[in-house]
Amino acid sequence: MVVTTMGVPDETGADPLGTADPCGDPFLRTRFAIPTLPVTYLRRDRLLGHLDLAPRTPLTVVGGAAGAGKTLLVADWAATRRTPVAWLTAQMADKGRGTFWAYLLQALRLAGVTLSAEVGLPAEAGRVDDALLTRLAAELSAREAPVTAVIDEYDRVTDPEIADQLEFVLRHADTGVRLVLVTRTEPLLPLHRYRAAGAVTEIRNDELAFTPEEAGDLLALHGIRLPPDEIGALLARTRGWAAGLRLSALAAQGERDPRSYLKEFEADRTTIGDYLIAEVLRRQRAETQDLLLRISVLDRFCPALADALTGRADAELILTALHRENAFVEDLGHSWFRLHPLFREILRAHLRARHPGLETELHRRAAAWLRRHGPLVETLEHAAAAGDWAAAAGALVGDLALGELLTGPRAEPLAALFAAMGPEPRTPATDLVRAARALSLGDIDRGLPHLERATRELEDATNRPAQEPNGLTREPHQEQPEPAETAAARLGCALLHVLAARLTGSPARAEAAAHRAEELKQEVPGRLLDRHPELTTLLRAHLGAARLWAGRFTQARAALTAVTDHGRTTPAAAAQVRAPEPASPVKTRSPVAPERPSTAQVREECLAHLALLDHLDGHPGRAERKALAALAAADHTDPSVLPGIGPATLVLAAVATDRDELDRAEALVDAPLDAAAVRPPARDPVAQALHALVTARLLLARGDTEGALEAADRTVVADEPSPWAEAHAALVAAGAHLADGRPELAVKLLTELPGEDPLCLVGAAQAELAAGRPGHALDLLDRIRPGHTPGPLIAVRSALAEAELAGVEGDREARRRLVAQALREARRDRLRRPFKEAGPWLRPLLATPALRPLAEGWLLPGAGSPDGTPAVSEPPPMIEELSGRERDVLVRLAEMMSTEEIAADLFVSVNTVKTHLKSAYRKLGVNRRHDAVHRARELGLL
């Protein structure tokens, strides 16, 4: 066999003494040189380890985009190999098959591969004899040790015949050669066969991307050190692209503040932009460049959407080819794609430079296409980007998504998006959006005019003849809305009327608007109602709050409970009620990716209002549990951070006042506002009245009678007065007058109230006793509804009032019995305040041997508490109240019934019983049957 020797190349890179290519030109040395690694190159052991598998398979493919670090990675690996590596940069592949094979044979010879003269050389640039390839494969297969052949820039091999010839040699050379292809595109080889046989090693774009640790190390090589969050942000922008990281690091080296530069650099004004324009964009045909520029306004796209922007029908072929070529077009699956973030930035800059004004039109086209075929969030973003507010508002309202402006995880981002909308255009949809934004902030004066104008126009549109436009949108370039969109707009309008009625304290208007909404729901497609459960939830919540203001507690409880019971869904179940959007694993530039159901915040507010109802009914323990459940649902995971002021917090403050825990109550009332707190809309009369009442009660408990009177007299602006708010304000004022020795004023305040509020009757009776009129006091106590089962707070105050009356009448036994009854009733909920307010007659009585044991440890100092602190341990309240079925299971558990017996007794499955038990354990804070029964008895549930 003959060993080919080579001369010394000159400075041009040609080998003057060596064999020439088929055209007679000398071989260029640079085509066979393993690239030199730059000083700042980062060796990545995880990728080198993967490449070490290459000798075990006949074929290795390292494929990725331009600048992904393919060539340097393989060069680093090749330089460390102990066995020969033949390197060929295939820039001559377009000069013909003969030229390509001449260069590959020369690369093998330079790597020390001995080839006989019989193999020969291609005689022509455009062809190669099959006999040459056969002899080459035969000689390679006879080698004892395989040679590794690296072909860099294999994407330049576009001739299928060359690929077939290469695959022939690779297959018949057997173990004599290991081929490594470095390529930007999918190589023209039957990879499916190699994959099926496990005969290929592959490293692709995803694996070539830098990890956070590698990115940090690369930046450190450039003298730049960043914290993990800033590295993460840079990786998100570059997608771990090697050239992007390296070029941005090089540019940052010359900046005064590298960290700020890496956060804020404009890609189109850097060498990154030059690189991508030269290596990617300018290599494409004119049609492809036009498509890339136009789709740069999109976060993600499918062929049909891209066609809508170009006005052509070739997007599918172009996008598929770009992805196959690793041209910075990422396939998201299900025919959806996205551009690399940096490439998109650069394309958008070129779009603005080449076609001024076109970007707005492209956003408008995208919004129009997405309105029919895509997700609402992206529709809104593109319509807003186009400044087409009529289209944006029409899409939001027509999709029945107006409630998302009022509640849920998208409320804040949507409000920010529509904040850019000016006073024009004027359509029913834009007016509804303006009204919703204003009402959500409690701005009645600004919101009502928009709402009334939208209402008039929608009514006019409904009454027009069928052939006339319906008026949801009025922009000339826009299509007229479908009947379903008009029905959705009218339903959204009814929702805002219920909210406005709630905020203005007009329960009658709220009832009428809610009734109208129920009628309109029949006209709206079920798919829209299913997709937006927050609308129905908001209707019930606002109606419940309006009924609460009106004092219709039973009806209010029904509406509020419908929300809380329906809201007990898992995030997965909640996700299923939303209509499917175009499938894609990508996170789009949506205002927010919902982590909780859109109804969660409303459910928390309804729990808080149910807590208030319990407190008004005199059940402080129940009120506390519901208030805590509302705050727990609002994700207050840090117990050191007090929640912001809202109904739930105020109910807890009221309960703390009943327990004479005044410091805690004061801390709750004065808590700083927290964005995550359960708060109603601003200017909500229920919350305003509750805040005034809790503040007044706390001031009264502190002895500040003047401050209590002032707080109780605070005006709550409302169309209709609230009976309970007036009653409780009078009760506080009466207490202040009694404390200041003015029982006549107290009696006058309480007896002039309409209705028969039990606490007011008790308060009036106490005032009559203070005025020396026990007969009048008896009449008032007798007016408390017979057969009514009062809550503990009412029962305690009634018993104490009756005890005081019995003392005045000289019935000591009845007085002792009634005080004992009050102590037993108050002990469970630790209701200390009624005893403090009862008057001086009570304290000596509590010290008697008959009553002291009932008061010791929680109302009076106990044996183990010389400092006066309560000696008994207080069980923590439940996180959430038990359901009726959970109570049924718990009762049977207390009777020592087995799980199977409980299931049979309740006619349910054993698994259902286990589910109820698990839920009850969680709510009670236990994990065993015995502990659950014991805990339930402590809380008075059994």
N, C-alpha and C positions, 0 to 999 in steps of 0.2 A: 504494500500500500504506500501511497505517496502522501507525505505531510507537506502542506502548502506553507511556505514561509512568506512573511510580509516584510516590506521595507519600512523605513521610518517616515511617518507622515510629515509633510511640510506644514507651514502655518495656515494654509488654506483648509486643512483637514483632509486633503486628498492623499492617497497612498501612491506615490509615483512609481514604485517598483511592483506593486501588487497587481492582481488580476482586475481588469476593468469590467464594468457592467455590459449588458448586451449592446448598448449604444456606443460602446467604446470609451465611455467616460470613466474616470477613476472613481473608485468607491470613496465615499466621504467618511472619514474616521468618526465624525460626530454622531453618525447614525448607529454606531456600535458602542458608544461610550455610556457607561452607567452614570446617570446624572450625579453631580456633586451636591451634597447636602448643605443647605445654608447654615450659617453659624447659629441662627435662632431656631433651627429645626428641633422639634420635640419628638424624641423616640417614644413610641406608644407600644408598650410590651404586650398589651392585650391583642393588638392587631398582628404583631409579629408572631405571637403564639398561634394565631389562627393560620397565618401563612406557613408556619412550620408543618401544617398538614398537607401542603401542596405536594411534597414528594410522594405521598401515599395515593394520590389520584393522578390520572393522566392529564387532567385539565383543571386549571384554576382560572377563575374570572374575577378580576378586581374592577368593578364597574361603578361609576359615579359621575356626578356633574363636573364641569370644568372647575378646577381649583379645589376639588374635594380632597386632595392629598394622595391620590392614587399612585402617581409616578414616584414621588419621594418615598412613600411607604415601601413600595416594591424595591426601589433602589437601596434603601436602608437594609432591607432583608437580604437582597442579593449580595451586598457588600460583606455581609457576615457569613455567607455560605462557604463551607470548606470544599464543596464540590463545584465543578465548573458551571458558570452561568453565561449563556449566550444572550446578549442584549441587542435588540433591534428596535429602533424607532421608525415606525412604518410610514414615514412621510412620503416615500416614493411609490406607495401602493397605487396611485392613480396613473403611473407611467407604464403600466402593463404587467401582465402576469410574469413574463420572463424576468423583468427587472426586479419584481418583488422576490422571486425565488433566488435570483442571483445574490441579492442582499442577505437573504436568510441563510443561504449556504455559506456566505462569507462570515456571517456572525457566528455560525457553528465552528468554522475553522479557527476564527480568532479566539474562541473559547477553548481551543485545544482538542476539538473533535477531529479525529483522523478520518478523512474520507478518501476513498480510492479515486484514481483518475477515471475509473469506469463510471462513476456517478456523473461526472461532466458538469458543464455549465449551460444554462439556457442560451441558445444561439440568437434568439430574437426577443425584442423587448415585449412584444405582445403575446407571446405564447411560450409554453414549456411542454416538452415531450413527456408523455405518460411514463415512458421507460425510465426517464431520469427520476421521477417521483418514486417509481417502484424500487429502483436500485437504492435510492436514499432511505426508504423505509426499511429495506432489507438490511442495510448496513447498520442503521440505528438499532434495529431489533437485536443485532448480534452483540451489542455492547454489554459488558459486564456491569458497568455502573451507568445509570441514566444520566443524561445531560438535561439541565434545566434551560429551556429557551423562553425568554421573556420578549413578547412583542408589545411594545408601548405604542400608544395612539392607534390601537387596532380599529378604532371607529373609522379610520380613513380607508379601511378595506371595504369597499362597497361593491366589488365585483363578486357575485355569488360563485363564480368558477374558482376564484382563489380560495374562498372558504371551503368549497368542496374538496379541492386539492389538499388543503391543509388538514382537513378532517380525515382524508384518505391516509396521509402519511402518519398522522397521530394514531389512527386505529391500527395500522399494520406495523408501526414501529414497536408496538407492544410496550414493554417496560423500558425501552431504550431512551425515551424522551419524556420529559414532563413539560407541558406547555402552559405558560402563564400569560394571559391576555389582559392588558390594561386598556380599558376602553370607556368612552363616554356613553356609547349606545349598546343595545343588546347585540352581542356578536352574531354574525351570520354562521352559526353552527347549530346542529341539532341538539341543543342543550337538554331538551326533554328526555332524550335517550340517556344522556350522561347522568341526569338527575335520577332517573328511574333505576339506573344501575349503581347509584352511589359513587359515581366516578368523577365527580366534579366538586371542587372547593370554591365557594363563592363568598366574596366580600362586597357588599353593596353600600349604597348611599347612607342608609340608616346606621350601619356599623362604622362607616368612616366618620360620621359626625362626632365632634369632640364632646366628651362628657364634661360635667362641671369641674371635676378635678383636673382633667387634662387642659381645659381652657385656662384654669387658674395657673397651672404650671407654664403654659405657653406665654401668658401675659407676664409672668415673673421673669421669663427669659428676656423679655423686652424692658425689664425694669419697672413693671407696673404691677401693683398688688391691689386687688379689689376684694371687698367683702362678698360673702356667698350670694346675697340678694342681688348685687350689681352684676356679678358673673351670670346669675340666672337670667337677668334681664337682657344681657348681651347675647346669651345663647338663644333666648327666645327670638331675638331679632335676626340673628345670623343662622338659626337652626343648626348651630354647631359646624357650619361650613368653614373648612380650614382656611381657604383664601380670604374669606371675609374677616375671620378672626385675626389672621396674620397682618392683613393690610390695615385693618383698623388699629391694631397695636402699633404698627410702624408709624401710622399717622399721629397717634396719640403721643408717641415719644417726643415729637417736636412741639407739643402744646405745653402751655404754662400749667394748665390744670388737666392732666390726662383723664382723671375720673369723670369730670364734667363733660369732657369731650366725648368719651365713650358712651355717655348717657344721651347726648344731644346731637351727635354728628348727623349731617344730612348726607345720605349715601350718594346722591347724585353729584355732590360736590367733592367727592373723594376719588382716590384711585380705584376704589371698589366699583364705582360707576363706570370708569374707563374700562376696567377689566370686563365687566359684564356686557357692556355695549360691544366691545371688540370681540370677545370670545363667544357670545351667545346671540345677541340681537342681530348684528350685522351679518352673521352667517346664514340668516333665514331669508326666505323669499319675501318679496314685497307684501304678498297677501298675508303671510304669517306675521310679519312685523306689524301690519295694520291690526290684525286680530289681537296681538299681544298688547299693543298700546291701548286698545279699547277695553279689553277685559281687566286692565290694571285698576279700574275704578271699583272692581268687585273683590270682596273677600273670598268668595268661592263662586264657582260657576259650573254649569253643565253645558253641553253643546247647544241645546236649544236657547238658553239664555245668551250665550256668546253670539249665536246667529242673530238674535234680536238686536244686539248692539252693532253688528257689522252689516246687517242687511243682506248677508249671503247665506249659504247653506253648506259650507265646507268646514265648519268648526270641529265636528267630530273627528274627521280625518286628521286635521292639523293638530288638535289637542292630543290625540292618541300618539301621533308621531313625536310630538315634543316631549311627552312623558317617556316614550321609549328611548329617546335620544338624551335623557337626563338634562333637558334644557330648562331646568328650574320650574317645571310644571309638575306638581305633585298630584298623584291620583289618590283621591279620598275614598274610592269605591262607589259603586252604584252610579257610575257615569258622572261623578262630581270631582272637580279639580280645584286646586288653588295654586297661586304663584308663591315662589319663595319671597319672604317679606322684603328683603333688600332689593331683589329684582323688581318687585312691584313698586317700591319707592322710586326707583330709577325710571321705570317705564312711565309712571304718572308724571314725573318731572318732564320727560320728553314729550308726553302727550300735550302738556300745557304749552310747551315751547313750540311744538310743530303745529298744533291745532288749537289756538286760543278760542275759548268758549265752547269747545266740543264736550268738555267734561260734564258740564251741566246737562246737556242734552242726553249724554250717555246715562247719567243718573236717572233722568226722567224715564228713559226707555227701560232701564232695569226695574224701576219701581212699577211701571205698567205691567211688565211681564211677571214680576214676582207677585203682584196683586192677584193675578189669576192662577199662578202655579206654585208660588213659594211661601215661605213662612212670613208671618206678619212683621216680625221684628226687622227683617232685612228690607221689607217693603217700606217701612217707616224711615229707616235710615237713608235709603236712596232718595225717597221723596223729599226728605228734609235737606239732603245734600244738594238737591236740585232747586231748593227753595220753593217747591210746589206744596205749599201748606194745605191747599184744598185737597190734594190727593192724599197727603199724609193723614189729615184729620178724617177724610172720607174712609180711608182704609181702617183706621182705628175704630171708628164708630160703626162702620158697616160690618166689621168682624165681631161686633158685640163686645169689644175689648175696652170699652170706656171705663169699666170698673177697675181695670189694671192701673188707671191713673190715680185711683183712690186708695188702693190697698195692694199688698203683695210685694214680692221681691222686685217687680219691675216699676213700681210706682215712682220711685225717686229718679231712675234713669229716664223714664218717659217724660217726667216733668222737666228734666233738664233738656231733653231733646226739643220739647215744644216751647221751652222758654225763649227760643230764638224766633218764634212766630210773632210777627207784629200785628197791628190792628187790621191789616188786610191779609188775605181776602175775607169777605163776609159770606159764609155759607152756613146752613144749619149745622154741619159737622164741625166747622171751625168754632162756631159759637158754643157748641156743646163742649168742646175741648177746653175753651177758655173758661166756661162756667165750671167745669169739673176741677180745673186747676185752682180757681179762686175759692170754690166751696171747700176743697180739701184743706185749704189754709184757714177756713172759717171767715173768709172775706165775703160776707153776704152782699154788701153794697155793690161790689164789683161783679159778683157772680150772677146775681138775679137778673140784671138786664140782659146778659148774654143768654141765659136760660129762657127767659120770656120771649126773646126774639126768635130763638131756635124753635120754640114751641109753636109760635104763630106760623112760621114758615113751613114747618112740617105739617101742621093742620091744613094750611092752604094747599100744600102739595098733595095731600091725601084727598082733598075735595076737588082737585082738577080733573078734567076729562082724561081718560086713559091715554090718549095720544099725546098729551102735553108732557113736557119734562116734569119730573117729580121734585126737582129742587134740592136734592141732597147735596150735590155739588153744582157749581155754576160756571166753572172755568170752561172756556170754549173748546180747548183741546182735549178735554176729558170726556170719557164715555159716561152716559147716564147710568146711575146705579141700578142694580137689580132690585126687584120688590123685596127680597129678603134683606137687603142692606137698608132699605127704607124702614122696614119693620124693626130691624135692629136699632136704627137711629131713634125711632119713637120709644122703644123700650129703654134705651139708655137715657132718653129725656125723662121718662117716668122715674127712673132710678134717682136722677138728680133732683127731681121734685120731692121725692121722699126725704132725701138728705137735707134739702133746703128747709123742708117743714120741720125736721128734727132740730136743725140748728136755730131756727127761729122760734122754737117752742110752740109749734102748732100741730098738735096731735090729730086734729080733725083733717087737716090738709094731708098729713102723712097717710092716714087711713085711705083717703080718696085716691091719692097717687099710687099707693100700694095696690089697691083694687084694680086700678087702670093697668098697672104693670102685669098683674096676673092675667088680665084679658089679652094684653099684647103678647105675652109669652106663647099664646096659642098660634100666633102668626109667624113666629120666628122658627126657622129650621132647628130641629132637635140637635143637629151636629154642632151648631153654634152654642146652644145652651150647655151641651156636654163639654165643649172646649173651654167654656168660661164659667165655671161654677161660682166664681167670686161674685157674679152679678146677682144670682139668687141669694147668696149668702149676705151680701150687702143690703139687699132689699129687706130681708128678715131682721138683720141687725139694726138698721136704722128705724124700722117700724117698731122693733122691741124697745129701743131707746126712747122713741116718742111716746109709746104706751107707758113706759116707766115714768116719764115726766108727768103724764096725765094721771098717774096714780092707779092705773088699771093693771095691778100687779099680776093677776092670774093670766091675762092676755099677754102681758109683757113676758112673763116667764115662758109661756108657750112658744112665742117667737124666738126668744133667745136660746131656749133649750133645743129647738129645731136646728139651730146653727151648731151648738156645741156637740150634740149627738152625731150630726152628720159629719162634723169635722174630724171625728176620730178615725182618720185614715192614715195608712202608711204612705211614705213618700212614693213608693212604687205604685201603689193604687192610685194616688193622686196624679201621677204621671200618665196613667192609662186613660184618664178622662180627657186629655188633650189630644186634638187631632194630630196624626203623624205629619211630621215635616219631612222634606226631602232627606233621605237617609244619608248620613255623613258622620264620621267620627270627629270631624273638626269642630272646634268651638268657634262659632262665628262671632263677629263683632256685635253681639247682641248687647242691649243695655245691661242685662245681667243674666246669668245662668241661674235659674231658680233652684235653690237648695231646699226650700220648703214649699208646701202647697200654697197656692195663691190665696187660699181661704184661712191660712193659719193665723194671721194677724187679727182678722175679724173674729175668729173663734176666741182668741185670747181676750179681746175687748168684751165679747158677750159673756165669757166666764166672769170677768170683773163686774159686769152689770148684774149677773146672777148673784154674785157675792153681795152686792149692794142690796138686792132684794131680800136676801137672807138676813142681812143686818137690819133692814127696816122692819122685817117681820119678827125681830128679836131673837135671832139665832146666830150669835157671834161666832160659835165654833164652826158652824157650817160656812159662814161668811169668810172666816179666816182660811179654811181649807180651799175654798174656791179661789180666793184672792191669791193664795200661794201657788195654786195650780196655774193660774193665769200668768203669774210672773215666771214660774218655772218653764212654762211653754215659750215664754219670750226669750229663753236662752240666757237667763241671768245665772251663769255658772260660777261666777266669782262672788262668794258670800261677803267679801269685804267691800264690795261696791254696792251702795244702796241704789235701788231702782229709781227712775225718775217719777215725778208726780203724775199720777193717773188714777183712775177709779180704783184699781186694785190696791195701789199704795195707800190711798186715802181710806179705803175700807180697813186695811190693816191698822192704820193710825186710829181709826174710830174704835176698833176692837181693843187696841192698846189703852185707849182712854177709859173704856169700860172697865179694864183691869187695873186702872190706876197706875199704868206703866207710862208715866207722863214723859219721861226722857225719851223713851223709844218712840212714842207718838210724835213728839216734837221733831225728832230726827227724821222721821218719815215725811212729815209735812214739809220740812225744810230741805228735803233731799234735792241735790242738783239734778237738773234735767239730764236724762240719758236717752240717746237716740233709739235704743232698743226697747225702751220701756213701753208698757201697755198704756197708751194714751188715746183718748178719743180725738176727733177733729177739734181744732181750736174753736172757741166760742160755743162749745156744746153746753147747753144750760144745765144738764144733769151734773156734769163734772164741775161746773162753776158753783152750783148750789152746794154740792157735796163738799167742795173745798172750803167754802164759807162756813158751813155747819161744823165741819171737823175742827177748823181753826177756832171757831167760837166756843165749842165745847172744851177744847184744850185750854183756852184762856180762862174760861170759867173755872175749870178744875185747878188752875194755877192761882185763882183768887182775883184775877183781873176782871172785875165785873164790867167796868167801863169798856175795856177792849172787847169783851165778849158781846156786849150789846151792839157795839159798832160793827163787829164782824157778822153778827146774825142779821144785821140790817142792810147788808150789802145787796145792791140791786142786781138781779139777774135779768137781762133783757130777754123777754119772751112774749109772744103773742098771747099766750094763755098761761095763767099762774099754775103752779104745781101744788096740789093739795098737801103732799107729804113735805115738800120743801118749806111751805108756809107753816105747817104744823110744827116741824122740828125747829124752825127759826123761833117760833113763838115759845117753844119749850125751853130753849136756851135763854131767851130773854126773860121768861118767867123765873127761871132759876137764878138769873142775875138779880132780879128784883127781890126775890125771896132772901138771897144772901145779903142784900142791902136793907132788909127789913121793910120791904114794901109788898106785903102779901096781896093787898087789894089790886095793885097793878098786875100782879101775876095771875090772879083769878080772872081779871078782865081780859087779859090777852088770851087765855086758854079757853074760856067759856064762850068767847065770841067766834071761835073757829067753826067753820062748817064741818060736818062729818063727825065720826065717832072714833077718832084715833085713840087706841088704848093707852099709849104712853101719855098723850095729852090729858086724857081723863084722869090718869093716876097723878100727873103733875098738878092738875087743877084741884084734885082732892087734897093733896099735900098742902097746896096754897090755902085752901079753905080751913084746914086744920090749923095752919099758922095764923089765920085770921080769927080763929076761935069759933068756927062754925062747923062742928062735927056732923051735924045733920046734913048740911049741904055736901060735905065730903062723902057721907054714906050714899047719898043719892048719886053722886058721880061714879063711885065705885060700882054701884048696882047697874049702871048703864053699860058697863063693859059687856060685850056680846055674850049672852048665855050660850053655853055649848062650844064656845070658841076655845081652841087649844092654843094658849099663848106660847111664844118662844120663851126661852129661859130668861132673857133680859126683861121682858114684860112681866113674866111670872114673878121674878124676884122683886121688881119695883111694886107690883100689885100687893104681894104678900107683906112687904115692909109698910106700905101705906095702910093696909088693913090692920097690921100689928100696932101701928101708931094710934089708929082709931080705937082699937080694943083697949089700949092703955088709957086713952082719954076717958073711955067708958068704964074703966076700972076692972076689966076682965083680964087679969094677969095671966091666967092659964092660956087663954086664947092668944094673948100677945106672945108668950113664950113659944107656943106651938107654931105660930105664923113666922116668927123669926127663925125657928129651927127649920121650917119648911124652906124659907128663903136661903138659908145657909146651905142646905143640901142641894138646892137647885143651882146655886151660884158656884159651888165648889168645883164642879166639873170644868166650867169655863173660866174659873178664877175671876168672877165678876165682883171686883172690890169697890168700884166707884159708887154703885147704889147705896152701899153701907156708909161710905164717907159722906154722902149727900143726904142721908136720912135725917140727920139732926142729932143734937146732944143726948136725947133720950136713949139712944141705942147703945152707946159705948158701955155704960155700967151693966147693961143687960148681957152683953157679949162676954163679960168677965165672970158671969155666974157659972158655977160648976156644971149646970145642965147644958149650957150652950158653948162654953169655952172649947171643949173637945171638937166641936163641929167647925170652929173658926181657927183653931190653932194650926200653925204651919203654913197657912196661905193667906189668911186675913189678919190674924194676930201672930206675934212672934211665938215660935214653937220652943220646945225644951232644948233643942240643939241649935238654936239660932238666937243668941243673946243680943246680936246686933239688929235684930228685927227683920232679917231677910227670911223669905219663905224657906221652910225646912224640907218640904216635900219635893220630891223630884217630879218635874212636869213632863209628861210624855210629849214628844214632838208631834205636831199636827201632821195629818196625812198630806201627801203631795196632791192627791186628787180624790174626789168623793167616789165612793163605791157605786157601781150601777145596781139596779134592782136585782138583776140575776146574780151578781156577785154577792149581794147580801143574802139571797136565798141559799146559795152554796155555803156561805159562812155560817148561817144558822144551823144547817144540817151538819156542818163540820163540828160545831159546838156540841151536837148531840151524839158525837162519836161515830157517825156514820162513815163507812168506807167510800172511796171514790165510786165504786161500782153501785153501791146502794144509793148514793146521791144521784147518780145518772138515772137509775131506774125510777127514783122518786120524782125527778123533774122531767122525765121522758126526753132525755137528751143523751148524746153519746158520751162515753168516758172521756174521749179527747176534748169534747166541749167543756166538761167539768174541769179537766186539767188546765185548759186555757183560762177559764174564769179564776181558778185558784192562783195561777201564776200572776194574773193581773192584780188580784186582790193582795197577794204577797207584796208585789211591787208598791202598791199604793199605801200599804200599811207599814212598809219598811222592814219586813221580816222575811224569813226564808223557811220557816217550819210551821206545821199545822198548829202545834200547841201555842207557839208564839203569836200566830195570827189570831187565835181565839182570845188569848190573854190581852192582846193589843186592842182588839175590837171592844172588849169589855171595858178597858180603860177609857176608851173614847165614847162609851155609851151607845155603841152600835148594836149591842146584843142585850 
